[in-house]
């Protein structure tokens, strides 16, 4: 099981879900019930309760993250195996 950038996926990881193309942030949370051997439509995403305050020095706008992903070629899903 691997994420879009090739990193190994493990249940319990904190993840950000991206759109099929364009690199838009669709959600975030904890990966659960993912089964080895499949990188597509595998596992669930448990939402994390929002923090009561945001330290802006530790945040990035979702559109800026999408641009960074595009620059690295990670804005599109890899072809299936």
PyMOL Python script that loads the backbone (N, CA, C, O; Angstrom):
from pymol import cmd

cmd.read_pdbstr("""\
ATOM      1  N   UNK A   1       0.854  -1.166   0.000  1.00  0.00           N
ATOM      2  CA  UNK A   1       0.000   0.000   0.000  1.00  0.00           C
ATOM      3  C   UNK A   1       0.901   1.230   0.000  1.00  0.00           C
ATOM      4  O   UNK A   1       1.822   1.345   0.808  1.00  0.00           O
ATOM      5  N   UNK A   2       0.618   2.132  -0.911  1.00  0.00           N
ATOM      6  CA  UNK A   2       1.460   3.322  -1.034  1.00  0.00           C
ATOM      7  C   UNK A   2       0.622   4.554  -1.342  1.00  0.00           C
ATOM      8  O   UNK A   2      -0.418   4.472  -1.996  1.00  0.00           O
ATOM      9  N   UNK A   3       1.094   5.692  -0.860  1.00  0.00           N
ATOM     10  CA  UNK A   3       0.455   6.974  -1.138  1.00  0.00           C
ATOM     11  C   UNK A   3       0.890   7.481  -2.506  1.00  0.00           C
ATOM     12  O   UNK A   3       1.743   6.879  -3.158  1.00  0.00           O
ATOM     13  N   UNK A   4       0.309   8.574  -2.928  1.00  0.00           N
ATOM     14  CA  UNK A   4       0.568   9.158  -4.245  1.00  0.00           C
ATOM     15  C   UNK A   4       2.053   9.410  -4.478  1.00  0.00           C
ATOM     16  O   UNK A   4       2.541   9.236  -5.595  1.00  0.00           O
ATOM     17  N   UNK A   5       2.769   9.815  -3.444  1.00  0.00           N
ATOM     18  CA  UNK A   5       4.198  10.116  -3.601  1.00  0.00           C
ATOM     19  C   UNK A   5       5.083   8.881  -3.426  1.00  0.00           C
ATOM     20  O   UNK A   5       6.307   9.011  -3.413  1.00  0.00           O
ATOM     21  N   UNK A   6       4.501   7.693  -3.292  1.00  0.00           N
ATOM     22  CA  UNK A   6       5.273   6.459  -3.190  1.00  0.00           C
ATOM     23  C   UNK A   6       5.566   6.009  -1.771  1.00  0.00           C
ATOM     24  O   UNK A   6       6.054   4.895  -1.578  1.00  0.00           O
ATOM     25  N   UNK A   7       5.286   6.833  -0.771  1.00  0.00           N
ATOM     26  CA  UNK A   7       5.540   6.462   0.624  1.00  0.00           C
ATOM     27  C   UNK A   7       4.623   5.308   1.021  1.00  0.00           C
ATOM     28  O   UNK A   7       3.454   5.273   0.636  1.00  0.00           O
ATOM     29  N   UNK A   8       5.162   4.370   1.790  1.00  0.00           N
ATOM     30  CA  UNK A   8       4.377   3.238   2.257  1.00  0.00           C
ATOM     31  C   UNK A   8       3.241   3.715   3.163  1.00  0.00           C
ATOM     32  O   UNK A   8       3.443   4.553   4.042  1.00  0.00           O
ATOM     33  N   UNK A   9       2.051   3.172   2.936  1.00  0.00           N
ATOM     34  CA  UNK A   9       0.881   3.524   3.743  1.00  0.00           C
ATOM     35  C   UNK A   9       0.698   2.502   4.854  1.00  0.00           C
ATOM     36  O   UNK A   9       0.862   1.299   4.647  1.00  0.00           O
ATOM     37  N   UNK A  10       0.353   3.005   6.046  1.00  0.00           N
ATOM     38  CA  UNK A  10       0.103   2.122   7.185  1.00  0.00           C
ATOM     39  C   UNK A  10      -1.147   2.591   7.906  1.00  0.00           C
ATOM     40  O   UNK A  10      -1.364   3.792   8.063  1.00  0.00           O
ATOM     41  N   UNK A  11      -1.967   1.653   8.341  1.00  0.00           N
ATOM     42  CA  UNK A  11      -3.116   2.012   9.157  1.00  0.00           C
ATOM     43  C   UNK A  11      -2.627   2.791  10.368  1.00  0.00           C
ATOM     44  O   UNK A  11      -1.614   2.444  10.974  1.00  0.00           O
ATOM     45  N   UNK A  12      -3.354   3.843  10.714  1.00  0.00           N
ATOM     46  CA  UNK A  12      -2.968   4.701  11.827  1.00  0.00           C
ATOM     47  C   UNK A  12      -2.237   5.963  11.395  1.00  0.00           C
ATOM     48  O   UNK A  12      -2.024   6.863  12.207  1.00  0.00           O
ATOM     49  N   UNK A  13      -1.843   6.041  10.104  1.00  0.00           N
ATOM     50  CA  UNK A  13      -1.181   7.243   9.587  1.00  0.00           C
ATOM     51  C   UNK A  13      -2.165   8.413   9.563  1.00  0.00           C
ATOM     52  O   UNK A  13      -3.351   8.231   9.291  1.00  0.00           O
ATOM     53  N   UNK A  14      -1.662   9.609   9.850  1.00  0.00           N
ATOM     54  CA  UNK A  14      -2.434  10.838   9.617  1.00  0.00           C
ATOM     55  C   UNK A  14      -2.252  11.188   8.154  1.00  0.00           C
ATOM     56  O   UNK A  14      -1.121  11.307   7.681  1.00  0.00           O
ATOM     57  N   UNK A  15      -3.358  11.356   7.424  1.00  0.00           N
ATOM     58  CA  UNK A  15      -3.256  11.575   5.984  1.00  0.00           C
ATOM     59  C   UNK A  15      -4.130  12.734   5.518  1.00  0.00           C
ATOM     60  O   UNK A  15      -5.077  13.138   6.194  1.00  0.00           O
ATOM     61  N   UNK A  16      -3.787  13.252   4.355  1.00  0.00           N
ATOM     62  CA  UNK A  16      -4.579  14.257   3.648  1.00  0.00           C
ATOM     63  C   UNK A  16      -5.021  13.614   2.347  1.00  0.00           C
ATOM     64  O   UNK A  16      -4.185  13.145   1.575  1.00  0.00           O
ATOM     65  N   UNK A  17      -6.338  13.585   2.090  1.00  0.00           N
ATOM     66  CA  UNK A  17      -6.861  13.008   0.858  1.00  0.00           C
ATOM     67  C   UNK A  17      -6.943  14.089  -0.202  1.00  0.00           C
ATOM     68  O   UNK A  17      -7.484  15.169   0.036  1.00  0.00           O
ATOM     69  N   UNK A  18      -6.398  13.788  -1.385  1.00  0.00           N
ATOM     70  CA  UNK A  18      -6.384  14.730  -2.501  1.00  0.00           C
ATOM     71  C   UNK A  18      -7.397  14.314  -3.554  1.00  0.00           C
ATOM     72  O   UNK A  18      -7.786  13.149  -3.628  1.00  0.00           O
ATOM     73  N   UNK A  19      -7.823  15.272  -4.368  1.00  0.00           N
ATOM     74  CA  UNK A  19      -8.741  14.974  -5.460  1.00  0.00           C
ATOM     75  C   UNK A  19      -8.052  14.089  -6.491  1.00  0.00           C
ATOM     76  O   UNK A  19      -6.825  13.993  -6.528  1.00  0.00           O
ATOM     77  N   UNK A  20      -8.863  13.443  -7.326  1.00  0.00           N
ATOM     78  CA  UNK A  20      -8.359  12.542  -8.369  1.00  0.00           C
ATOM     79  C   UNK A  20      -7.307  13.239  -9.221  1.00  0.00           C
ATOM     80  O   UNK A  20      -6.249  12.669  -9.486  1.00  0.00           O
ATOM     81  N   UNK A  21      -7.584  14.466  -9.651  1.00  0.00           N
ATOM     82  CA  UNK A  21      -6.613  15.294 -10.374  1.00  0.00           C
ATOM     83  C   UNK A  21      -6.700  16.711  -9.837  1.00  0.00           C
ATOM     84  O   UNK A  21      -7.739  17.110  -9.311  1.00  0.00           O
ATOM     85  N   UNK A  22      -5.638  17.467  -9.962  1.00  0.00           N
ATOM     86  CA  UNK A  22      -5.636  18.851  -9.542  1.00  0.00           C
ATOM     87  C   UNK A  22      -5.039  19.088  -8.164  1.00  0.00           C
ATOM     88  O   UNK A  22      -4.714  20.226  -7.828  1.00  0.00           O
ATOM     89  N   UNK A  23      -4.888  18.041  -7.358  1.00  0.00           N
ATOM     90  CA  UNK A  23      -4.245  18.172  -6.062  1.00  0.00           C
ATOM     91  C   UNK A  23      -5.027  18.956  -5.031  1.00  0.00           C
ATOM     92  O   UNK A  23      -4.428  19.489  -4.097  1.00  0.00           O
ATOM     93  N   UNK A  24      -6.348  19.050  -5.160  1.00  0.00           N
ATOM     94  CA  UNK A  24      -7.163  19.756  -4.166  1.00  0.00           C
ATOM     95  C   UNK A  24      -7.332  18.879  -2.928  1.00  0.00           C
ATOM     96  O   UNK A  24      -7.505  17.665  -3.034  1.00  0.00           O
ATOM     97  N   UNK A  25      -7.281  19.507  -1.759  1.00  0.00           N
ATOM     98  CA  UNK A  25      -7.475  18.785  -0.507  1.00  0.00           C
ATOM     99  C   UNK A  25      -8.959  18.465  -0.358  1.00  0.00           C
ATOM    100  O   UNK A  25      -9.800  19.363  -0.375  1.00  0.00           O
ATOM    101  N   UNK A  26      -9.274  17.170  -0.211  1.00  0.00           N
ATOM    102  CA  UNK A  26     -10.653  16.717  -0.073  1.00  0.00           C
ATOM    103  C   UNK A  26     -11.004  16.407   1.383  1.00  0.00           C
ATOM    104  O   UNK A  26     -12.171  16.467   1.769  1.00  0.00           O
ATOM    105  N   UNK A  27     -10.013  16.081   2.175  1.00  0.00           N
ATOM    106  CA  UNK A  27     -10.250  15.749   3.574  1.00  0.00           C
ATOM    107  C   UNK A  27      -8.953  15.341   4.237  1.00  0.00           C
ATOM    108  O   UNK A  27      -7.915  15.219   3.587  1.00  0.00           O
ATOM    109  N   UNK A  28      -9.027  15.133   5.542  1.00  0.00           N
ATOM    110  CA  UNK A  28      -7.860  14.668   6.284  1.00  0.00           C
ATOM    111  C   UNK A  28      -8.330  13.845   7.470  1.00  0.00           C
ATOM    112  O   UNK A  28      -9.472  13.965   7.912  1.00  0.00           O
ATOM    113  N   UNK A  29      -7.447  13.020   7.972  1.00  0.00           N
ATOM    114  CA  UNK A  29      -7.802  12.188   9.107  1.00  0.00           C
ATOM    115  C   UNK A  29      -6.814  11.061   9.301  1.00  0.00           C
ATOM    116  O   UNK A  29      -5.649  11.166   8.915  1.00  0.00           O
ATOM    117  N   UNK A  30      -7.287   9.974   9.905  1.00  0.00           N
ATOM    118  CA  UNK A  30      -6.474   8.800  10.221  1.00  0.00           C
ATOM    119  C   UNK A  30      -6.894   7.656   9.307  1.00  0.00           C
ATOM    120  O   UNK A  30      -8.081   7.351   9.189  1.00  0.00           O
ATOM    121  N   UNK A  31      -5.913   7.021   8.657  1.00  0.00           N
ATOM    122  CA  UNK A  31      -6.184   5.874   7.790  1.00  0.00           C
ATOM    123  C   UNK A  31      -6.495   4.645   8.641  1.00  0.00           C
ATOM    124  O   UNK A  31      -5.782   4.344   9.598  1.00  0.00           O
ATOM    125  N   UNK A  32      -7.576   3.937   8.278  1.00  0.00           N
ATOM    126  CA  UNK A  32      -7.906   2.689   8.976  1.00  0.00           C
ATOM    127  C   UNK A  32      -8.480   1.663   8.006  1.00  0.00           C
ATOM    128  O   UNK A  32      -8.982   2.013   6.937  1.00  0.00           O
ATOM    129  N   UNK A  33      -8.399   0.408   8.388  1.00  0.00           N
ATOM    130  CA  UNK A  33      -8.939  -0.725   7.619  1.00  0.00           C
ATOM    131  C   UNK A  33      -8.379  -0.859   6.206  1.00  0.00           C
ATOM    132  O   UNK A  33      -9.031  -1.459   5.351  1.00  0.00           O
ATOM    133  N   UNK A  34      -7.201  -0.323   5.938  1.00  0.00           N
ATOM    134  CA  UNK A  34      -6.560  -0.511   4.631  1.00  0.00           C
ATOM    135  C   UNK A  34      -5.968  -1.917   4.588  1.00  0.00           C
ATOM    136  O   UNK A  34      -5.418  -2.402   5.578  1.00  0.00           O
ATOM    137  N   UNK A  35      -6.088  -2.569   3.421  1.00  0.00           N
ATOM    138  CA  UNK A  35      -5.635  -3.945   3.252  1.00  0.00           C
ATOM    139  C   UNK A  35      -4.440  -3.964   2.301  1.00  0.00           C
ATOM    140  O   UNK A  35      -4.526  -3.405   1.208  1.00  0.00           O
ATOM    141  N   UNK A  36      -3.328  -4.593   2.687  1.00  0.00           N
ATOM    142  CA  UNK A  36      -2.145  -4.645   1.820  1.00  0.00           C
ATOM    143  C   UNK A  36      -2.467  -5.209   0.441  1.00  0.00           C
ATOM    144  O   UNK A  36      -3.317  -6.086   0.288  1.00  0.00           O
ATOM    145  N   UNK A  37      -1.751  -4.670  -0.575  1.00  0.00           N
ATOM    146  CA  UNK A  37      -1.886  -5.160  -1.933  1.00  0.00           C
ATOM    147  C   UNK A  37      -2.778  -4.312  -2.816  1.00  0.00           C
ATOM    148  O   UNK A  37      -3.008  -4.657  -3.975  1.00  0.00           O
ATOM    149  N   UNK A  38      -3.286  -3.204  -2.287  1.00  0.00           N
ATOM    150  CA  UNK A  38      -4.200  -2.370  -3.066  1.00  0.00           C
ATOM    151  C   UNK A  38      -3.958  -0.905  -2.743  1.00  0.00           C
ATOM    152  O   UNK A  38      -4.001  -0.520  -1.575  1.00  0.00           O
ATOM    153  N   UNK A  39      -3.702  -0.080  -3.754  1.00  0.00           N
ATOM    154  CA  UNK A  39      -3.483   1.352  -3.561  1.00  0.00           C
ATOM    155  C   UNK A  39      -4.725   2.178  -3.916  1.00  0.00           C
ATOM    156  O   UNK A  39      -4.702   3.399  -3.762  1.00  0.00           O
ATOM    157  N   UNK A  40      -5.791   1.556  -4.381  1.00  0.00           N
ATOM    158  CA  UNK A  40      -6.967   2.270  -4.860  1.00  0.00           C
ATOM    159  C   UNK A  40      -8.213   1.890  -4.070  1.00  0.00           C
ATOM    160  O   UNK A  40      -8.489   0.709  -3.861  1.00  0.00           O
ATOM    161  N   UNK A  41      -8.965   2.904  -3.632  1.00  0.00           N
ATOM    162  CA  UNK A  41     -10.234   2.695  -2.899  1.00  0.00           C
ATOM    163  C   UNK A  41     -10.052   1.668  -1.789  1.00  0.00           C
ATOM    164  O   UNK A  41     -10.821   0.713  -1.677  1.00  0.00           O
ATOM    165  N   UNK A  42      -9.048   1.872  -0.989  1.00  0.00           N
ATOM    166  CA  UNK A  42      -8.676   0.912   0.043  1.00  0.00           C
ATOM    167  C   UNK A  42      -8.590   1.623   1.383  1.00  0.00           C
ATOM    168  O   UNK A  42      -7.776   2.532   1.550  1.00  0.00           O
ATOM    169  N   UNK A  43      -9.409   1.226   2.330  1.00  0.00           N
ATOM    170  CA  UNK A  43      -9.345   1.788   3.670  1.00  0.00           C
ATOM    171  C   UNK A  43     -10.343   2.908   3.884  1.00  0.00           C
ATOM    172  O   UNK A  43     -11.044   3.339   2.969  1.00  0.00           O
ATOM    173  N   UNK A  44     -10.381   3.363   5.123  1.00  0.00           N
ATOM    174  CA  UNK A  44     -11.273   4.444   5.506  1.00  0.00           C
ATOM    175  C   UNK A  44     -10.483   5.621   6.031  1.00  0.00           C
ATOM    176  O   UNK A  44      -9.293   5.513   6.327  1.00  0.00           O
ATOM    177  N   UNK A  45     -11.165   6.748   6.141  1.00  0.00           N
ATOM    178  CA  UNK A  45     -10.543   7.965   6.634  1.00  0.00           C
ATOM    179  C   UNK A  45     -11.364   8.456   7.822  1.00  0.00           C
ATOM    180  O   UNK A  45     -12.479   8.950   7.652  1.00  0.00           O
ATOM    181  N   UNK A  46     -10.808   8.319   9.028  1.00  0.00           N
ATOM    182  CA  UNK A  46     -11.481   8.795  10.229  1.00  0.00           C
ATOM    183  C   UNK A  46     -11.140  10.266  10.424  1.00  0.00           C
ATOM    184  O   UNK A  46      -9.972  10.619  10.592  1.00  0.00           O
ATOM    185  N   UNK A  47     -12.153  11.120  10.402  1.00  0.00           N
ATOM    186  CA  UNK A  47     -11.934  12.557  10.542  1.00  0.00           C
ATOM    187  C   UNK A  47     -11.351  12.873  11.924  1.00  0.00           C
ATOM    188  O   UNK A  47     -11.680  12.236  12.924  1.00  0.00           O
ATOM    189  N   UNK A  48     -10.491  13.864  11.937  1.00  0.00           N
ATOM    190  CA  UNK A  48      -9.897  14.333  13.182  1.00  0.00           C
ATOM    191  C   UNK A  48     -10.635  15.593  13.600  1.00  0.00           C
ATOM    192  O   UNK A  48     -10.882  16.481  12.784  1.00  0.00           O
ATOM    193  N   UNK A  49     -10.984  15.663  14.872  1.00  0.00           N
ATOM    194  CA  UNK A  49     -11.675  16.850  15.367  1.00  0.00           C
ATOM    195  C   UNK A  49     -10.776  18.068  15.212  1.00  0.00           C
ATOM    196  O   UNK A  49      -9.598  18.015  15.568  1.00  0.00           O
ATOM    197  N   UNK A  50     -11.314  19.163  14.686  1.00  0.00           N
ATOM    198  CA  UNK A  50     -10.494  20.359  14.504  1.00  0.00           C
ATOM    199  C   UNK A  50      -9.929  20.888  15.816  1.00  0.00           C
ATOM    200  O   UNK A  50     -10.535  20.751  16.879  1.00  0.00           O
ATOM    201  N   UNK A  51      -8.757  21.491  15.710  1.00  0.00           N
ATOM    202  CA  UNK A  51      -8.116  22.110  16.858  1.00  0.00           C
ATOM    203  C   UNK A  51      -8.888  23.376  17.222  1.00  0.00           C
ATOM    204  O   UNK A  51      -9.390  24.061  16.331  1.00  0.00           O
ATOM    205  N   UNK A  52      -8.993  23.704  18.518  1.00  0.00           N
ATOM    206  CA  UNK A  52      -9.735  24.907  18.900  1.00  0.00           C
ATOM    207  C   UNK A  52      -9.059  26.201  18.455  1.00  0.00           C
ATOM    208  O   UNK A  52      -9.730  27.221  18.292  1.00  0.00           O
ATOM    209  N   UNK A  53      -7.757  26.175  18.257  1.00  0.00           N
ATOM    210  CA  UNK A  53      -7.037  27.359  17.784  1.00  0.00           C
ATOM    211  C   UNK A  53      -6.077  26.945  16.679  1.00  0.00           C
ATOM    212  O   UNK A  53      -5.663  25.788  16.606  1.00  0.00           O
ATOM    213  N   UNK A  54      -5.726  27.896  15.823  1.00  0.00           N
ATOM    214  CA  UNK A  54      -4.796  27.619  14.735  1.00  0.00           C
ATOM    215  C   UNK A  54      -3.594  28.541  14.860  1.00  0.00           C
ATOM    216  O   UNK A  54      -3.743  29.762  14.893  1.00  0.00           O
ATOM    217  N   UNK A  55      -2.408  27.961  14.928  1.00  0.00           N
ATOM    218  CA  UNK A  55      -1.171  28.734  14.905  1.00  0.00           C
ATOM    219  C   UNK A  55      -0.831  28.926  13.432  1.00  0.00           C
ATOM    220  O   UNK A  55      -0.332  28.004  12.787  1.00  0.00           O
ATOM    221  N   UNK A  56      -1.097  30.119  12.895  1.00  0.00           N
ATOM    222  CA  UNK A  56      -0.949  30.340  11.459  1.00  0.00           C
ATOM    223  C   UNK A  56       0.459  30.106  10.952  1.00  0.00           C
ATOM    224  O   UNK A  56       0.645  29.798   9.775  1.00  0.00           O
ATOM    225  N   UNK A  57       1.452  30.246  11.813  1.00  0.00           N
ATOM    226  CA  UNK A  57       2.838  29.982  11.401  1.00  0.00           C
ATOM    227  C   UNK A  57       3.055  28.502  11.094  1.00  0.00           C
ATOM    228  O   UNK A  57       4.051  28.141  10.467  1.00  0.00           O
ATOM    229  N   UNK A  58       2.128  27.639  11.531  1.00  0.00           N
ATOM    230  CA  UNK A  58       2.236  26.202  11.298  1.00  0.00           C
ATOM    231  C   UNK A  58       1.227  25.712  10.267  1.00  0.00           C
ATOM    232  O   UNK A  58       1.068  24.503  10.096  1.00  0.00           O
ATOM    233  N   UNK A  59       0.541  26.623   9.576  1.00  0.00           N
ATOM    234  CA  UNK A  59      -0.500  26.256   8.622  1.00  0.00           C
ATOM    235  C   UNK A  59      -0.101  26.652   7.205  1.00  0.00           C
ATOM    236  O   UNK A  59       0.768  27.499   7.000  1.00  0.00           O
ATOM    237  N   UNK A  60      -0.758  26.019   6.234  1.00  0.00           N
ATOM    238  CA  UNK A  60      -0.589  26.378   4.831  1.00  0.00           C
ATOM    239  C   UNK A  60      -1.966  26.345   4.184  1.00  0.00           C
ATOM    240  O   UNK A  60      -2.774  25.463   4.477  1.00  0.00           O
ATOM    241  N   UNK A  61      -2.231  27.301   3.307  1.00  0.00           N
ATOM    242  CA  UNK A  61      -3.515  27.343   2.611  1.00  0.00           C
ATOM    243  C   UNK A  61      -3.612  26.135   1.684  1.00  0.00           C
ATOM    244  O   UNK A  61      -2.623  25.736   1.069  1.00  0.00           O
ATOM    245  N   UNK A  62      -4.800  25.560   1.587  1.00  0.00           N
ATOM    246  CA  UNK A  62      -5.002  24.367   0.756  1.00  0.00           C
ATOM    247  C   UNK A  62      -4.618  24.623  -0.700  1.00  0.00           C
ATOM    248  O   UNK A  62      -4.068  23.734  -1.350  1.00  0.00           O
ATOM    249  N   UNK A  63      -4.893  25.819  -1.229  1.00  0.00           N
ATOM    250  CA  UNK A  63      -4.528  26.128  -2.615  1.00  0.00           C
ATOM    251  C   UNK A  63      -3.010  26.166  -2.804  1.00  0.00           C
ATOM    252  O   UNK A  63      -2.500  25.770  -3.852  1.00  0.00           O
ATOM    253  N   UNK A  64      -2.292  26.646  -1.782  1.00  0.00           N
ATOM    254  CA  UNK A  64      -0.825  26.678  -1.857  1.00  0.00           C
ATOM    255  C   UNK A  64      -0.249  25.262  -1.819  1.00  0.00           C
ATOM    256  O   UNK A  64       0.727  24.965  -2.508  1.00  0.00           O
ATOM    257  N   UNK A  65      -0.857  24.392  -1.013  1.00  0.00           N
ATOM    258  CA  UNK A  65      -0.426  23.000  -0.976  1.00  0.00           C
ATOM    259  C   UNK A  65      -0.647  22.342  -2.332  1.00  0.00           C
ATOM    260  O   UNK A  65       0.195  21.580  -2.807  1.00  0.00           O
ATOM    261  N   UNK A  66      -1.796  22.646  -2.956  1.00  0.00           N
ATOM    262  CA  UNK A  66      -2.085  22.092  -4.277  1.00  0.00           C
ATOM    263  C   UNK A  66      -1.033  22.530  -5.292  1.00  0.00           C
ATOM    264  O   UNK A  66      -0.622  21.732  -6.134  1.00  0.00           O
ATOM    265  N   UNK A  67      -0.592  23.783  -5.225  1.00  0.00           N
ATOM    266  CA  UNK A  67       0.441  24.282  -6.142  1.00  0.00           C
ATOM    267  C   UNK A  67       1.771  23.575  -5.915  1.00  0.00           C
ATOM    268  O   UNK A  67       2.464  23.227  -6.871  1.00  0.00           O
ATOM    269  N   UNK A  68       2.132  23.362  -4.644  1.00  0.00           N
ATOM    270  CA  UNK A  68       3.375  22.643  -4.333  1.00  0.00           C
ATOM    271  C   UNK A  68       3.322  21.221  -4.892  1.00  0.00           C
ATOM    272  O   UNK A  68       4.303  20.724  -5.446  1.00  0.00           O
ATOM    273  N   UNK A  69       2.174  20.579  -4.741  1.00  0.00           N
ATOM    274  CA  UNK A  69       2.018  19.225  -5.270  1.00  0.00           C
ATOM    275  C   UNK A  69       2.155  19.218  -6.787  1.00  0.00           C
ATOM    276  O   UNK A  69       2.767  18.315  -7.358  1.00  0.00           O
ATOM    277  N   UNK A  70       1.584  20.227  -7.434  1.00  0.00           N
ATOM    278  CA  UNK A  70       1.668  20.315  -8.886  1.00  0.00           C
ATOM    279  C   UNK A  70       3.108  20.490  -9.340  1.00  0.00           C
ATOM    280  O   UNK A  70       3.529  19.867 -10.315  1.00  0.00           O
ATOM    281  N   UNK A  71       3.878  21.342  -8.637  1.00  0.00           N
ATOM    282  CA  UNK A  71       5.287  21.562  -8.971  1.00  0.00           C
ATOM    283  C   UNK A  71       6.092  20.268  -8.877  1.00  0.00           C
ATOM    284  O   UNK A  71       7.045  20.074  -9.631  1.00  0.00           O
ATOM    285  N   UNK A  72       5.713  19.390  -7.960  1.00  0.00           N
ATOM    286  CA  UNK A  72       6.424  18.122  -7.754  1.00  0.00           C
ATOM    287  C   UNK A  72       5.845  16.994  -8.604  1.00  0.00           C
ATOM    288  O   UNK A  72       6.315  15.859  -8.529  1.00  0.00           O
ATOM    289  N   UNK A  73       4.824  17.297  -9.415  1.00  0.00           N
ATOM    290  CA  UNK A  73       4.212  16.268 -10.243  1.00  0.00           C
ATOM    291  C   UNK A  73       3.317  15.325  -9.474  1.00  0.00           C
ATOM    292  O   UNK A  73       3.031  14.224  -9.945  1.00  0.00           O
ATOM    293  N   UNK A  74       2.864  15.737  -8.288  1.00  0.00           N
ATOM    294  CA  UNK A  74       2.021  14.877  -7.465  1.00  0.00           C
ATOM    295  C   UNK A  74       0.555  15.289  -7.511  1.00  0.00           C
ATOM    296  O   UNK A  74      -0.229  14.863  -6.662  1.00  0.00           O
ATOM    297  N   UNK A  75       0.174  16.105  -8.481  1.00  0.00           N
ATOM    298  CA  UNK A  75      -1.195  16.563  -8.585  1.00  0.00           C
ATOM    299  C   UNK A  75      -2.099  15.573  -9.314  1.00  0.00           C
ATOM    300  O   UNK A  75      -3.316  15.755  -9.337  1.00  0.00           O
ATOM    301  N   UNK A  76      -1.531  14.545  -9.899  1.00  0.00           N
ATOM    302  CA  UNK A  76      -2.316  13.529 -10.611  1.00  0.00           C
ATOM    303  C   UNK A  76      -2.020  12.156 -10.032  1.00  0.00           C
ATOM    304  O   UNK A  76      -0.893  11.862  -9.632  1.00  0.00           O
ATOM    305  N   UNK A  77      -3.017  11.351  -9.996  1.00  0.00           N
ATOM    306  CA  UNK A  77      -2.908   9.991  -9.477  1.00  0.00           C
ATOM    307  C   UNK A  77      -2.035   9.158 -10.418  1.00  0.00           C
ATOM    308  O   UNK A  77      -2.150   9.297 -11.635  1.00  0.00           O
ATOM    309  N   UNK A  78      -1.163   8.293  -9.878  1.00  0.00           N
ATOM    310  CA  UNK A  78      -0.342   7.432 -10.745  1.00  0.00           C
ATOM    311  C   UNK A  78      -1.217   6.382 -11.433  1.00  0.00           C
ATOM    312  O   UNK A  78      -2.303   6.055 -10.957  1.00  0.00           O
ATOM    313  N   UNK A  79      -0.731   5.864 -12.550  1.00  0.00           N
ATOM    314  CA  UNK A  79      -1.492   4.831 -13.265  1.00  0.00           C
ATOM    315  C   UNK A  79      -1.542   3.568 -12.431  1.00  0.00           C
ATOM    316  O   UNK A  79      -0.639   3.286 -11.643  1.00  0.00           O
ATOM    317  N   UNK A  80      -2.610   2.814 -12.617  1.00  0.00           N
ATOM    318  CA  UNK A  80      -2.811   1.583 -11.852  1.00  0.00           C
ATOM    319  C   UNK A  80      -1.806   0.508 -12.196  1.00  0.00           C
ATOM    320  O   UNK A  80      -1.182   0.519 -13.258  1.00  0.00           O
ATOM    321  N   UNK A  81      -1.668  -0.417 -11.271  1.00  0.00           N
ATOM    322  CA  UNK A  81      -0.727  -1.534 -11.458  1.00  0.00           C
ATOM    323  C   UNK A  81      -1.429  -2.710 -12.079  1.00  0.00           C
ATOM    324  O   UNK A  81      -0.807  -3.746 -12.316  1.00  0.00           O
TER     325      UNK A  81
END
""", "prot")
cmd.dss("prot")
cmd.show_as("cartoon", "prot")
cmd.util.cbc("prot")
cmd.orient("prot")
